[in-house]
């Protein structure tokens, strides 16, 4: 019982409070503004933000079908994300002048 209480004390002091800000997994990751979900920023840091993700968040990363908006709304990806990265079939539109539709492979 004492060991269980000691483990609980260690966990409770190391666990993040719900109101603490989420930290990115690293410099190549950004946090979406609308939910605590991380997306790969392709090494561009905040240059591509803000990010807004409409889909699911699995293990802290954007996953499954959804819509990712970035570059202040000038960039839009609609398709599948896997572990926070664009993957599978999707559409990328940039500033309305560039459009790619097809397969994407993140990893």
C-alpha positions in Angstrom: 0.0 0.0 0.0 2.8 2.4 0.9 4.5 1.7 -2.5 1.2 2.5 -4.3 0.8 5.8 -2.4 4.4 6.7 -3.2 3.9 6.0 -6.9 0.7 8.0 -6.9 2.5 11.0 -5.3 5.3 10.9 -7.9 2.7 10.6 -10.7 0.6 13.5 -9.4 3.6 15.8 -9.2 4.8 15.0 -12.7 1.4 15.0 -14.4 0.4 18.2 -16.2 -2.5 20.1 -15.0 -5.4 20.5 -17.4 -4.8 24.2 -17.6 -1.1 24.0 -18.4 -0.2 24.7 -22.0 0.7 21.8 -24.3 4.4 21.8 -25.4 5.2 20.8 -29.0 6.9 17.4 -29.4 9.9 19.2 -30.9 10.8 22.1 -33.3 9.2 20.4 -36.3 5.8 20.2 -34.5 3.1 22.8 -33.9 0.0 22.8 -31.8 -3.4 23.4 -33.4 -5.3 26.4 -32.1 -8.7 24.8 -31.8 -7.8 21.6 -29.9 -4.7 20.2 -28.1 -3.5 18.4 -31.2 0.0 18.4 -32.8 0.8 18.6 -36.5 4.1 18.3 -38.4 5.2 21.7 -39.6 7.8 20.4 -42.0 10.6 22.2 -40.2 9.1 25.6 -40.8 8.1 26.3 -37.2 5.6 29.1 -36.7 6.0 30.3 -40.3 3.2 28.0 -41.4 0.8 28.7 -38.5 -1.7 29.2 -37.2 -2.9 25.6 -37.6 -6.6 24.5 -37.3 -7.5 20.8 -37.5 -11.1 19.6 -37.8 -10.4 15.8 -37.4 -9.6 13.5 -34.6 -6.5 13.7 -32.4 -4.9 10.3 -31.5 -2.0 10.1 -29.0 -1.7 13.9 -29.2 -1.4 14.0 -33.0 -3.8 14.8 -35.8 -5.2 11.6 -37.3 -7.7 10.2 -39.7 -9.9 12.3 -42.1 -10.2 16.0 -41.6 -9.3 19.5 -42.8 -6.1 21.3 -41.8 -5.9 25.1 -42.3 -2.6 26.8 -42.1 -0.7 30.0 -43.3 -3.5 32.1 -41.9 -6.1 30.3 -44.0 -4.0 30.6 -47.3 -3.2 26.9 -47.0 -5.7 24.1 -46.8 -5.2 20.3 -46.7 -8.3 18.1 -46.9 -7.6 14.4 -46.5 -6.0 11.9 -44.2 -3.5 12.6 -41.4 -1.4 9.8 -39.9 0.4 10.6 -36.6 0.2 14.3 -37.3 1.4 14.2 -40.9 -0.4 14.4 -44.2 -0.8 10.8 -45.5 -2.9 9.0 -48.1 -5.2 10.7 -50.6 -5.8 14.4 -50.1 -6.0 17.8 -51.6 -3.6 20.7 -50.9 -4.6 24.2 -51.9 -2.3 27.3 -51.4 -3.6 30.8 -51.8 -6.2 29.6 -54.3 -3.6 29.5 -57.0 -1.9 26.1 -56.4 -3.9 22.9 -56.1 -2.6 19.3 -55.7 -4.9 16.4 -55.5 -3.5 12.9 -55.1 -1.5 10.6 -52.9 0.7 11.9 -50.1 3.1 9.8 -48.0 4.3 11.2 -44.7 6.4 8.3 -43.3 
